[in-house]
Amino acid sequence: MDTNPDANDDRADVESAGSLEAVTAERDRLAAENTELQNRCLRALAEFQNLRKRVDKDRLEFSEYASMEAVRTLLPIIDDFERALQTETSDKTYAQGLELIRQRLFEALKKLGLEPMVVVGEPFDPHIHHAVEMVETEDAPDHTVLAEFQRGYNFKGRLLRPAMVKVAVEPKRD
């Protein structure tokens, strides 16, 4: 054995320095691992929040779509009421009753988001109008809606049903 006390101190210093380096390396490794785990946790939290927002948005869109389809199925009933009201009848009370029912149904649908389109006199737009008839005339500007055969509707700002219209076109010149 070494009987030199200075040699033992050197070995202790070397072991102590090695131990310090090992502890420092372990600390740095654990700090890096901790930082990585924190970053992963933050990313997972952000992904979860994004998923929740997306699910809420999808649920709202589904609800709106379901309402839109329900309203779409009721549009023919409104059309029937309007046609019935255009028919002449000698019973004015009956006609007033029909008008009242149509008006109440229409108001209920408006509260849900139904918006009737005003199209007569407007420029023809193939995105919101369905041209059923085109009439050559000089009485109106070219591609102007002259009459409405079936009312068009929007639902909460989105096209629900295009309007069926008669459109003016310029007469052909010979």
PATORDO-785664 format. One record per residue (C-alpha): residue in one letter; x, y, z; residue number from 1. Coordinates in Angstrom, 2 decimals. Layout:
// residues N
A | X | Y | Z | NUM
...
This chain:
// residues 174
M | 0.00 | 0.00 | 0.00 | 1
D | 0.90 | 3.55 | -0.50 | 2
T | 2.09 | 5.16 | 2.63 | 3
N | 2.45 | 8.52 | 0.98 | 4
P | -0.37 | 10.75 | 2.28 | 5
D | -0.04 | 13.12 | -0.69 | 6
A | -0.80 | 10.28 | -3.10 | 7
N | -4.01 | 9.50 | -1.23 | 8
D | -5.04 | 13.17 | -1.41 | 9
D | -4.40 | 13.21 | -5.15 | 10
R | -6.49 | 10.10 | -5.60 | 11
A | -9.25 | 11.61 | -3.49 | 12
D | -9.07 | 14.80 | -5.54 | 13
V | -9.24 | 12.80 | -8.77 | 14
E | -12.14 | 10.73 | -7.45 | 15
S | -13.80 | 13.89 | -6.16 | 16
A | -13.31 | 15.66 | -9.52 | 17
G | -14.60 | 12.60 | -11.37 | 18
S | -17.54 | 12.41 | -9.03 | 19
L | -18.23 | 16.12 | -9.52 | 20
E | -18.09 | 15.72 | -13.30 | 21
A | -20.43 | 12.73 | -13.08 | 22
V | -22.86 | 14.64 | -10.87 | 23
T | -22.68 | 17.69 | -13.18 | 24
A | -23.24 | 15.51 | -16.24 | 25
E | -26.17 | 13.77 | -14.51 | 26
R | -27.61 | 17.16 | -13.52 | 27
D | -27.29 | 18.47 | -17.09 | 28
R | -28.88 | 15.30 | -18.46 | 29
L | -31.77 | 15.54 | -16.01 | 30
A | -32.24 | 19.26 | -16.77 | 31
A | -32.36 | 18.54 | -20.51 | 32
E | -34.79 | 15.67 | -19.91 | 33
N | -36.93 | 17.92 | -17.72 | 34
T | -36.97 | 20.63 | -20.41 | 35
E | -37.91 | 18.06 | -23.05 | 36
L | -40.73 | 16.70 | -20.87 | 37
Q | -42.01 | 20.23 | -20.21 | 38
N | -41.99 | 20.98 | -23.95 | 39
R | -43.83 | 17.72 | -24.69 | 40
C | -46.39 | 18.52 | -22.01 | 41
L | -46.93 | 22.04 | -23.43 | 42
R | -47.32 | 20.65 | -26.96 | 43
A | -49.82 | 18.06 | -25.73 | 44
L | -51.77 | 20.77 | -23.91 | 45
A | -51.79 | 22.98 | -27.03 | 46
E | -52.95 | 20.04 | -29.17 | 47
F | -55.71 | 19.29 | -26.68 | 48
Q | -56.88 | 22.91 | -26.69 | 49
N | -56.86 | 22.94 | -30.51 | 50
L | -58.81 | 19.69 | -30.56 | 51
R | -61.39 | 21.10 | -28.15 | 52
K | -61.80 | 24.23 | -30.32 | 53
R | -62.15 | 22.07 | -33.43 | 54
V | -64.75 | 19.82 | -31.77 | 55
D | -66.72 | 22.89 | -30.61 | 56
K | -66.59 | 24.34 | -34.12 | 57
D | -67.67 | 21.02 | -35.67 | 58
R | -70.52 | 20.71 | -33.18 | 59
L | -71.71 | 24.25 | -34.01 | 60
E | -71.48 | 23.58 | -37.76 | 61
F | -73.38 | 20.32 | -37.34 | 62
S | -76.08 | 22.10 | -35.36 | 63
E | -76.35 | 24.81 | -38.03 | 64
Y | -76.41 | 22.22 | -40.80 | 65
A | -79.16 | 20.26 | -39.03 | 66
S | -81.20 | 23.47 | -38.63 | 67
M | -80.56 | 24.34 | -42.25 | 68
E | -81.85 | 20.98 | -43.45 | 69
A | -84.94 | 21.23 | -41.25 | 70
V | -85.72 | 24.68 | -42.64 | 71
R | -85.07 | 23.46 | -46.20 | 72
T | -87.72 | 20.77 | -45.78 | 73
L | -90.26 | 23.42 | -44.70 | 74
L | -89.71 | 25.71 | -47.72 | 75
P | -92.18 | 23.85 | -49.97 | 76
I | -94.86 | 24.44 | -47.33 | 77
I | -94.21 | 28.19 | -47.46 | 78
D | -94.35 | 28.00 | -51.26 | 79
D | -97.70 | 26.21 | -51.05 | 80
F | -99.07 | 28.85 | -48.71 | 81
E | -97.97 | 31.61 | -51.11 | 82
R | -99.59 | 29.85 | -54.07 | 83
A | -102.79 | 29.29 | -52.06 | 84
L | -102.89 | 32.98 | -51.16 | 85
Q | -102.60 | 33.95 | -54.85 | 86
T | -105.76 | 31.97 | -55.64 | 87
E | -108.98 | 33.99 | -55.64 | 88
T | -111.51 | 33.01 | -52.99 | 89
S | -114.83 | 34.43 | -51.92 | 90
D | -114.15 | 33.54 | -48.29 | 91
K | -111.99 | 36.43 | -47.01 | 92
T | -111.79 | 34.96 | -43.50 | 93
Y | -110.30 | 31.77 | -44.93 | 94
A | -107.71 | 33.79 | -46.88 | 95
Q | -106.84 | 35.81 | -43.76 | 96
G | -106.41 | 32.58 | -41.79 | 97
L | -104.07 | 31.18 | -44.43 | 98
E | -102.07 | 34.42 | -44.45 | 99
L | -101.82 | 34.38 | -40.65 | 100
I | -100.55 | 30.77 | -40.63 | 101
R | -98.03 | 31.51 | -43.41 | 102
Q | -96.84 | 34.62 | -41.61 | 103
R | -96.39 | 32.84 | -38.27 | 104
L | -94.49 | 29.97 | -39.90 | 105
F | -92.33 | 32.41 | -41.83 | 106
E | -91.55 | 34.47 | -38.70 | 107
A | -90.60 | 31.34 | -36.77 | 108
L | -88.21 | 30.32 | -39.57 | 109
K | -86.76 | 33.84 | -39.71 | 110
K | -85.91 | 33.56 | -36.01 | 111
L | -83.96 | 30.41 | -36.82 | 112
G | -81.99 | 32.25 | -39.52 | 113
L | -84.05 | 32.11 | -42.73 | 114
E | -83.53 | 35.17 | -44.94 | 115
P | -85.65 | 35.72 | -48.08 | 116
M | -83.81 | 37.14 | -51.08 | 117
V | -85.01 | 40.23 | -52.94 | 118
V | -84.17 | 39.60 | -56.58 | 119
V | -86.52 | 41.52 | -58.90 | 120
G | -84.62 | 44.40 | -60.51 | 121
E | -81.27 | 43.05 | -59.38 | 122
P | -78.49 | 41.96 | -61.78 | 123
F | -78.59 | 38.25 | -62.60 | 124
D | -76.07 | 36.24 | -60.57 | 125
P | -75.82 | 32.53 | -61.48 | 126
H | -74.60 | 31.76 | -57.95 | 127
I | -77.88 | 32.84 | -56.33 | 128
H | -80.36 | 32.79 | -59.24 | 129
H | -81.65 | 29.96 | -61.39 | 130
A | -82.71 | 31.35 | -64.78 | 131
V | -85.89 | 29.61 | -65.86 | 132
E | -86.77 | 32.01 | -68.65 | 133
M | -84.83 | 34.59 | -70.67 | 134
V | -86.79 | 37.35 | -72.39 | 135
E | -85.48 | 39.71 | -75.04 | 136
T | -86.47 | 43.23 | -74.06 | 137
E | -85.27 | 46.80 | -74.26 | 138
D | -87.34 | 47.84 | -71.22 | 139
A | -84.72 | 46.60 | -68.76 | 140
P | -80.91 | 46.45 | -68.72 | 141
D | -79.25 | 43.30 | -70.01 | 142
H | -79.10 | 40.43 | -67.47 | 143
T | -81.55 | 41.99 | -65.03 | 144
V | -84.04 | 39.87 | -63.11 | 145
L | -87.55 | 40.72 | -64.36 | 146
A | -89.68 | 38.34 | -62.29 | 147
E | -89.41 | 35.72 | -59.60 | 148
F | -91.11 | 32.34 | -60.10 | 149
Q | -89.91 | 30.83 | -56.83 | 150
R | -88.40 | 32.79 | -53.96 | 151
G | -84.80 | 32.14 | -53.04 | 152
Y | -83.55 | 32.00 | -49.47 | 153
N | -80.37 | 32.33 | -47.47 | 154
F | -79.89 | 30.68 | -44.10 | 155
K | -77.60 | 32.52 | -41.70 | 156
G | -75.82 | 34.13 | -44.63 | 157
R | -75.44 | 30.93 | -46.67 | 158
L | -77.42 | 30.13 | -49.79 | 159
L | -80.22 | 27.74 | -48.93 | 160
R | -82.14 | 27.77 | -52.21 | 161
P | -81.53 | 29.82 | -55.37 | 162
A | -84.37 | 31.95 | -56.71 | 163
M | -86.04 | 30.78 | -59.93 | 164
V | -86.21 | 33.89 | -62.11 | 165
K | -87.01 | 35.42 | -65.49 | 166
V | -84.05 | 37.36 | -66.90 | 167
A | -83.90 | 40.20 | -69.43 | 168
V | -81.52 | 39.92 | -72.35 | 169
E | -80.71 | 42.40 | -75.08 | 170
P | -82.62 | 41.84 | -78.33 | 171
K | -80.49 | 40.44 | -81.13 | 172
R | -79.44 | 43.04 | -83.65 | 173
D | -79.58 | 42.09 | -87.32 | 174
